[in-house]
């Protein structure tokens, strides 16, 4: 029912649901009256103490709203919509210390795939203040017509006129589209579904996203794929896996589809068919902890019973998200961007095993080696 529930833990492993005073009857650990949507929750470093927690979410198609809280338990919903347009699925929002602005990634359903079906995408909005209303510059029919060639849009344009006279329309192309399937690379009828982007707090100029890749059965081609969505097969509309994306500015992203960040299949005894990373990254010493929701159900499940599901914890070493791998049977070379650092040591994050090795050399911007510090001068690492 989209209530916001709170679970607490002292170690990040063992959680329990507190019994909160003032909670709704039958919802002992909930902190919102009625639906909270599927929100982004973050600590706002610029807000006064009474509003330092922020919750941003769509609200049953009525627009995108902001809630504030001093402690994550007592919440107040601001009455004016931040955006008077609907945005399904989870809103993705955080404060970007690199920009000095708040960044929101909002879902739009205006996109269409090659077969005319909805293609989920996310646009990027930046605001100086979370408090509503956010600046909104509507585009007209001519603006939408100009974008149709490159974005493949739905028939109703402008998009904010959709949904009838009593309900606001959806988010359209009023902000730039930054998350979408890659034409000619992804399978047709594949969606970029919930990016879960964050500003990485442990290195400068680094953004990470963990988008859900939704692989449709319904409306898919060829028929030998679409048949998987038939109800008698007891699946649903398709599986979802989580991939990894990186960026230096939050606008231009590179995706690393394989090896998959969190795929479907057996995870701790569950036959998982959907994976969703939770928002945020937690550092514990030299480890990074993240959480994910995994379920045995397919999207839009056709199964009569509720399958097994749970919240999972993932653990990795600090910073180790992407690796450049060299083959064992030949030398490989990688050249960094020009960089400046202070101190007397440059530390490498490498794994050579016992019989592999790395050598490092310094060169000038024109590619000539620095005498005494060339690759061939380096003792094997």
DRENGU-465210 format. One record per residue (C-alpha): residue number from 1; residue in one letter; x, y, z. Coordinates in steps of 0.25 Angstrom, whole numbers, padded with zeros to 4 digits. Layout:
N
   k r     u     v     w
 NUM a     X     Y     Z
...
***
This chain:
381
   k r     u     v     w
   1 x  0000  0000  0000
   2 x  0012  0009 -0002
   3 x  0013  0013  0013
   4 x  0027  0017  0017
   5 x  0032  0008  0028
   6 x  0044  0009  0037
   7 x  0054 -0002  0041
   8 x  0066  0000  0050
   9 x  0079 -0007  0052
  10 x  0092 -0005  0060
  11 x  0101 -0013  0050
  12 x  0094 -0012  0037
  13 x  0092 -0027  0037
  14 x  0081 -0030  0047
  15 x  0068 -0021  0046
  16 x  0056 -0020  0054
  17 x  0043 -0012  0052
  18 x  0041 -0002  0063
  19 x  0027  0001  0069
  20 x  0025  0015  0068
  21 x  0015  0024  0075
  22 x  0005  0031  0066
  23 x  0006  0021  0055
  24 x -0006  0016  0048
  25 x -0014  0005  0054
  26 x -0008 -0008  0048
  27 x  0004 -0001  0043
  28 x  0013 -0001  0056
  29 x  0026  0004  0048
  30 x  0020  0013  0038
  31 x  0023  0028  0038
  32 x  0014  0034  0027
  33 x -0001  0034  0027
  34 x -0006  0028  0014
  35 x  0003  0026  0002
  36 x  0017  0031  0001
  37 x  0019  0027 -0013
  38 x  0032  0020 -0017
  39 x  0041  0031 -0012
  40 x  0055  0036 -0011
  41 x  0060  0039  0003
  42 x  0073  0047  0006
  43 x  0079  0056  0016
  44 x  0079  0070  0011
  45 x  0093  0077  0015
  46 x  0087  0091  0013
  47 x  0074  0090  0020
  48 x  0071  0095  0034
  49 x  0071  0083  0045
  50 x  0055  0083  0044
  51 x  0056  0079  0030
  52 x  0069  0072  0028
  53 x  0062  0059  0023
  54 x  0055  0060  0010
  55 x  0046  0050  0003
  56 x  0042  0053 -0012
  57 x  0032  0044 -0019
  58 x  0021  0044 -0029
  59 x  0007  0043 -0022
  60 x -0003  0034 -0028
  61 x -0002  0042 -0041
  62 x -0005  0055 -0035
  63 x  0009  0061 -0037
  64 x  0023  0060 -0030
  65 x  0023  0064 -0016
  66 x  0033  0067 -0005
  67 x  0032  0063  0010
  68 x  0042  0068  0021
  69 x  0046  0062  0034
  70 x  0056  0066  0045
  71 x  0059  0051  0048
  72 x  0053  0042  0038
  73 x  0041  0038  0047
  74 x  0032  0050  0047
  75 x  0029  0055  0033
  76 x  0022  0067  0028
  77 x  0017  0067  0013
  78 x  0018  0081  0007
  79 x  0004  0084  0001
  80 x  0009  0090 -0013
  81 x  0014  0080 -0023
  82 x  0029  0081 -0027
  83 x  0025  0077 -0041
  84 x  0010  0077 -0046
  85 x  0013  0065 -0055
  86 x  0012  0050 -0052
  87 x  0025  0042 -0051
  88 x  0023  0027 -0049
  89 x  0033  0018 -0042
  90 x  0044  0023 -0032
  91 x  0048  0037 -0033
  92 x  0063  0038 -0032
  93 x  0069  0050 -0025
  94 x  0081  0055 -0017
  95 x  0089  0068 -0014
  96 x  0101  0069 -0024
  97 x  0112  0076 -0017
  98 x  0120  0077 -0030
  99 x  0109  0086 -0036
 100 x  0104  0092 -0023
 101 x  0090  0088 -0028
 102 x  0080  0077 -0025
 103 x  0079  0067 -0036
 104 x  0066  0059 -0039
 105 x  0064  0048 -0049
 106 x  0049  0046 -0053
 107 x  0043  0036 -0061
 108 x  0036  0039 -0074
 109 x  0027  0029 -0081
 110 x  0026  0038 -0094
 111 x  0037  0029 -0101
 112 x  0033  0018 -0110
 113 x  0041  0006 -0115
 114 x  0042  0001 -0129
 115 x  0029 -0006 -0128
 116 x  0021  0006 -0123
 117 x  0020  0001 -0108
 118 x  0024  0010 -0096
 119 x  0039  0011 -0094
 120 x  0043  0015 -0080
 121 x  0053  0026 -0079
 122 x  0058  0037 -0069
 123 x  0060  0052 -0070
 124 x  0069  0060 -0062
 125 x  0065  0072 -0054
 126 x  0074  0082 -0046
 127 x  0068  0091 -0036
 128 x  0074  0101 -0026
 129 x  0064  0098 -0015
 130 x  0056  0086 -0013
 131 x  0044  0094 -0008
 132 x  0033  0094 -0018
 133 x  0029  0098 -0028
 134 x  0041  0095 -0037
 135 x  0044  0103 -0049
 136 x  0037  0097 -0061
 137 x  0038  0102 -0076
 138 x  0027  0095 -0084
 139 x  0030  0092 -0098
 140 x  0020  0094 -0109
 141 x  0015  0085 -0121
 142 x  0026  0090 -0130
 143 x  0037  0087 -0119
 144 x  0032  0072 -0118
 145 x  0031  0071 -0133
 146 x  0046  0074 -0134
 147 x  0050  0064 -0124
 148 x  0042  0053 -0130
 149 x  0052  0049 -0140
 150 x  0063  0046 -0130
 151 x  0055  0042 -0117
 152 x  0043  0034 -0123
 153 x  0031  0040 -0115
 154 x  0017  0036 -0113
 155 x  0005  0041 -0121
 156 x  0000  0051 -0110
 157 x  0009  0064 -0111
 158 x  0011  0072 -0102
 159 x  0012  0060 -0092
 160 x  0007  0069 -0080
 161 x -0007  0070 -0087
 162 x -0009  0055 -0086
 163 x -0018  0047 -0075
 164 x -0030  0055 -0076
 165 x -0036  0068 -0070
 166 x -0035  0064 -0056
 167 x -0021  0058 -0055
 168 x -0008  0064 -0058
 169 x  0000  0058 -0070
 170 x  0013  0052 -0069
 171 x  0027  0057 -0069
 172 x  0031  0059 -0084
 173 x  0044  0065 -0091
 174 x  0044  0078 -0083
 175 x  0057  0073 -0077
 176 x  0068  0066 -0084
 177 x  0067  0050 -0085
 178 x  0079  0044 -0079
 179 x  0075  0030 -0077
 180 x  0069  0021 -0088
 181 x  0072  0008 -0095
 182 x  0083  0009 -0106
 183 x  0078  0008 -0120
 184 x  0085 -0004 -0127
 185 x  0092 -0009 -0115
 186 x  0080 -0013 -0106
 187 x  0070 -0023 -0110
 188 x  0057 -0016 -0115
 189 x  0046 -0015 -0104
 190 x  0056 -0013 -0093
 191 x  0054 -0002 -0083
 192 x  0064  0007 -0074
 193 x  0056  0005 -0062
 194 x  0059  0013 -0049
 195 x  0074  0018 -0050
 196 x  0077  0019 -0035
 197 x  0088  0029 -0038
 198 x  0097  0035 -0027
 199 x  0108  0045 -0025
 200 x  0120  0036 -0021
 201 x  0124  0042 -0007
 202 x  0138  0036 -0007
 203 x  0145  0041 -0019
 204 x  0143  0055 -0027
 205 x  0136  0056 -0040
 206 x  0130  0042 -0039
 207 x  0115  0038 -0041
 208 x  0110  0024 -0041
 209 x  0096  0018 -0045
 210 x  0090  0004 -0044
 211 x  0079  0004 -0054
 212 x  0069 -0007 -0055
 213 x  0069 -0013 -0069
 214 x  0055 -0018 -0072
 215 x  0054 -0028 -0083
 216 x  0040 -0029 -0088
 217 x  0033 -0041 -0093
 218 x  0020 -0033 -0096
 219 x  0019 -0026 -0109
 220 x  0033 -0032 -0113
 221 x  0038 -0037 -0126
 222 x  0040 -0048 -0130
 223 x  0028 -0056 -0126
 224 x  0038 -0067 -0121
 225 x  0041 -0057 -0110
 226 x  0027 -0051 -0108
 227 x  0021 -0064 -0105
 228 x  0029 -0065 -0092
 229 x  0019 -0054 -0086
 230 x  0007 -0063 -0089
 231 x -0001 -0065 -0076
 232 x -0001 -0080 -0077
 233 x  0014 -0080 -0076
 234 x  0013 -0075 -0062
 235 x  0023 -0064 -0063
 236 x  0020 -0049 -0065
 237 x  0024 -0038 -0074
 238 x  0039 -0040 -0073
 239 x  0051 -0041 -0064
 240 x  0059 -0029 -0058
 241 x  0074 -0029 -0055
 242 x  0083 -0018 -0050
 243 x  0095 -0012 -0058
 244 x  0105 -0002 -0054
 245 x  0107  0012 -0061
 246 x  0118  0023 -0058
 247 x  0119  0038 -0061
 248 x  0128  0050 -0058
 249 x  0116  0060 -0058
 250 x  0103  0052 -0056
 251 x  0099  0056 -0070
 252 x  0107  0047 -0079
 253 x  0108  0032 -0075
 254 x  0115  0020 -0079
 255 x  0109  0006 -0076
 256 x  0116 -0007 -0073
 257 x  0106 -0018 -0076
 258 x  0115 -0029 -0074
 259 x  0119 -0035 -0064
 260 x  0105 -0031 -0059
 261 x  0105 -0024 -0046
 262 x  0093 -0032 -0040
 263 x  0087 -0042 -0049
 264 x  0075 -0052 -0049
 265 x  0077 -0066 -0044
 266 x  0080 -0073 -0031
 267 x  0083 -0063 -0020
 268 x  0084 -0068 -0006
 269 x  0074 -0079 -0009
 270 x  0064 -0071 -0017
 271 x  0062 -0072 -0032
 272 x  0062 -0057 -0034
 273 x  0055 -0051 -0046
 274 x  0056 -0036 -0042
 275 x  0067 -0028 -0035
 276 x  0066 -0014 -0030
 277 x  0077 -0007 -0024
 278 x  0073  0002 -0012
 279 x  0077  0017 -0012
 280 x  0091  0020 -0006
 281 x  0104  0015 -0002
 282 x  0110  0012  0012
 283 x  0124  0012  0015
 284 x  0129  0002  0026
 285 x  0144  0003  0027
 286 x  0150 -0001  0014
 287 x  0137 -0008  0010
 288 x  0125 -0002  0002
 289 x  0111 -0007  0007
 290 x  0099 -0006 -0002
 291 x  0085 -0012 -0001
 292 x  0076 -0018 -0012
 293 x  0061 -0023 -0013
 294 x  0061 -0037 -0020
 295 x  0049 -0045 -0023
 296 x  0046 -0058 -0030
 297 x  0034 -0052 -0037
 298 x  0035 -0046 -0051
 299 x  0030 -0032 -0054
 300 x  0015 -0032 -0055
 301 x  0015 -0046 -0049
 302 x  0005 -0056 -0055
 303 x  0007 -0065 -0043
 304 x -0005 -0068 -0034
 305 x  0003 -0068 -0021
 306 x  0013 -0058 -0016
 307 x  0028 -0063 -0018
 308 x  0039 -0062 -0008
 309 x  0046 -0048 -0007
 310 x  0055 -0041  0002
 311 x  0065 -0029  0005
 312 x  0079 -0033  0002
 313 x  0092 -0027  0006
 314 x  0104 -0026 -0004
 315 x  0118 -0024  0001
 316 x  0130 -0020 -0008
 317 x  0144 -0014 -0006
 318 x  0145  0001 -0006
 319 x  0145  0008 -0020
 320 x  0145 -0006 -0028
 321 x  0134 -0004 -0037
 322 x  0140 -0005 -0051
 323 x  0153 -0012 -0055
 324 x  0162 -0012 -0067
 325 x  0166 -0027 -0069
 326 x  0178 -0031 -0077
 327 x  0179 -0045 -0084
 328 x  0190 -0054 -0078
 329 x  0196 -0058 -0091
 330 x  0200 -0044 -0096
 331 x  0204 -0030 -0091
 332 x  0193 -0019 -0089
 333 x  0195 -0004 -0088
 334 x  0186  0006 -0082
 335 x  0189  0021 -0082
 336 x  0183  0030 -0071
 337 x  0177  0044 -0073
 338 x  0188  0055 -0069
 339 x  0187  0056 -0054
 340 x  0194  0064 -0043
 341 x  0196  0059 -0029
 342 x  0203  0063 -0016
 343 x  0212  0054 -0007
 344 x  0222  0044 -0010
 345 x  0214  0031 -0013
 346 x  0204  0027 -0024
 347 x  0196  0015 -0020
 348 x  0191  0005 -0030
 349 x  0178 -0003 -0029
 350 x  0183 -0016 -0036
 351 x  0182 -0031 -0035
 352 x  0193 -0038 -0042
 353 x  0193 -0052 -0035
 354 x  0206 -0058 -0033
 355 x  0211 -0059 -0047
 356 x  0205 -0047 -0054
 357 x  0212 -0033 -0053
 358 x  0210 -0018 -0055
 359 x  0220 -0008 -0058
 360 x  0217  0007 -0058
 361 x  0224  0019 -0065
 362 x  0222  0034 -0066
 363 x  0221  0041 -0079
 364 x  0219  0055 -0083
 365 x  0206  0060 -0090
 366 x  0213  0058 -0104
 367 x  0216  0043 -0100
 368 x  0231  0044 -0098
 369 x  0236  0036 -0085
 370 x  0241  0044 -0073
 371 x  0256  0040 -0072
 372 x  0258  0030 -0061
 373 x  0243  0028 -0059
 374 x  0239  0020 -0072
 375 x  0232  0007 -0072
 376 x  0245 -0001 -0074
 377 x  0251  0006 -0061
 378 x  0240  0001 -0052
 379 x  0242 -0011 -0043
 380 x  0231 -0021 -0045
 381 x  0219 -0019 -0037
***
